[in-house]
């Protein structure tokens, strides 16, 4: 069993994720987590090339846009963001919204989430007003994170993004920057075994 925390979050905006089923616990078949989203927080339009996301409302009302159609998810309601379909979500209410997300297959998405929030917690990210999102201060880590999350934006051609983020990820590995992320997603015992 991993000694990593079940809950990670962003201390700047109060957003948090609690892992209900980790990648390890499902042998990579899927990842299941609950997101607690404060008012006026969300994520910009994006898509994934290697995973499918299923959203399920837990409390409050989550505005979810998938392939240009916006729905408001409430408790027990589900919606799917298929491969290559643009999607985003926002809490446009004055109350905390909670929802579950299932990722299939799990891939490296747990590491992606843990690293993003880890950088936020350690003060190694900055707020990008255009995206309304926190991004790593070290631009090389952006490539590593995008590869972990198979995460892309619709504003640039995919081949260009893969080229740019792929280059950044290679430079991140070459310079050792990618290794600094390991503390966020590799359990302590496993780190000692690798060293």
N, C-alpha and C positions, 0 to 999 in steps of 0.2 A: 504494500500500500504506500502510495506517495506521501511525502511529508509536506507537499505544497499546500498552500491555503486553498480552501474551497471557495472563498470569496475574494475577489480582487475589484479594485475600483479606481476612479479618478477623484482625487481629493479636491480638485478645482471646481468641478461641477456637480459632484455628489452621485454620479452614475456608478452603478456597481453590477457585477456579474457573479452569480453563485453557481458553481458547477454541480449539477444534480447527478450526472453520469459523465465521468471523464473518458477520454480517449483510451486510457489504459483499462478502465473497467469494462469497456465494450469491445476490446480488442480492435479498436479502430473502425468498427462498423458505423458508429455514430457518436456524436457529442450532444449532450443535453444540458442547457443552462437556463437560469432565470435571470433576466435583466430587470433591474430597478432603475427607472428613468425619471429624473426630476422634471419639473415643468420647463418647457422651452428648450429641451435637449433632444437631439436625434442624430442621425447620420445621413450624410449627403448621398446623392444618387450614385449607384455603383452596380457592378455585377460580378459574379464569380464564374470561373471557367472550369472548376473541378468539384463543385459541391452544390447541393440543393439545401435551401433553408426552409424550414416549416415554422411559422410563428403561431403561437397560441396565447390569447389574452388570459391574464390571471386576475388583475385588478385594474380599474380605470379604463381609459379609452386611448388606444394607440392608433395614430394615423399611419397607415402603411400604404405605400404606393408600389405597385408591381406592374411593369409593362404599361405605364401611363394611366393605370386605373387606381384611384385612391379609395380605400375602404377604411372604416373605423372598426378596429377589433376590440371586442369586449370579452368579458370572462367566458371561457369555453369555446370561443370562436377561433377558427384556424384559417390560415392562408399560406400558400406556398410560393416561394420565389425560385423558379426553375433555373437550370443552367443558362447562362448568357442572357438572362432577363434583367433589365434595369430595375432596381428597387431602392427604396429609402424608407426611413421611418422617423416619426417625430412625436413628441408629447406636446401637443398644442393646448393642454389644459393647465389648470392651476394646481393640480394634485399629482402626486407620485403615480406613475403607471408601472405595472409589473407585467411581464410577459415571458413565456418560455420560448426558447429557440432550439430546434433540433437541426443539427448539421449532419448530412449524409453524403459521402463517407466523412469521417472525422478529419482525415488528412492531418495537416499541421495547424488546424484552426484554433485548437486550444492554446498552442504556443503563441500564435498570432495575438490572441486576446490577452494572454498573460503578459506578453512583452509590451503591448501597447499601454496597458494600465500600469505596468511596472515602471516604464519610462515616465509616465505622468506622475506617479507617486514619488519617484526619485528626482523630480524637477528637471528631467532630461527631455522634456517636450515643450512645445510652444503652441499658443493658440493661433490658428489661421482663420481670421474673420471671414474671408471669402467662402471657406468650406464649413465654417462654424465647427471646427474640429481641431483636436490637439494632434500635432505631428512631431516626430523626433527632431531634436535640434541637430543631430548628426545626420545629414542628408543620405549618407551611405546606408543607414539603417532603414530608410524608407524602402529601398530595394528589397532588403531582407524581409521586411514586414509584408510588402505586397506579394512576394513569392509565397510566404507562409499562408497567407489568407486567400491565395488565388483571386486577388481583389483588384478590380480595374474600374476605370471611370469611362462613361460613354462619350466624353468630350474629345478623346484622342483615339486614333486607330489602334487596335489591339497590338498589331505587329510593332508599332512605335513604342507603346508602353512596355511590351515584353523586352524590347531592345534596351530601353532606358533603365527600367527597373532591374533587368537582368544584369546590365553592366554595373549598376550601383550595388547589387547583391554580390557580384564577383569581387568588386573593390572592397566591399564590407568584409568579405571572407579573407581576402588577401591582406588587408591592413589589420585584421584582428578585431575589428569593430563588432562583427557578428558574434564573436565569442563572448562579448560583454553581455549579450542577451541571455546566455545560458542560465544565469542565476535565477531568471524569472520562470523557466519552464523545465529545468532538469532537477530532479530531487537531489538533495545533499548526498545521500549514499551513492547514487549513480554518478554524481560528479567526482566523488573520491575514487570510484572504480575506474573512471575514464582517465583521470590524471596520472 
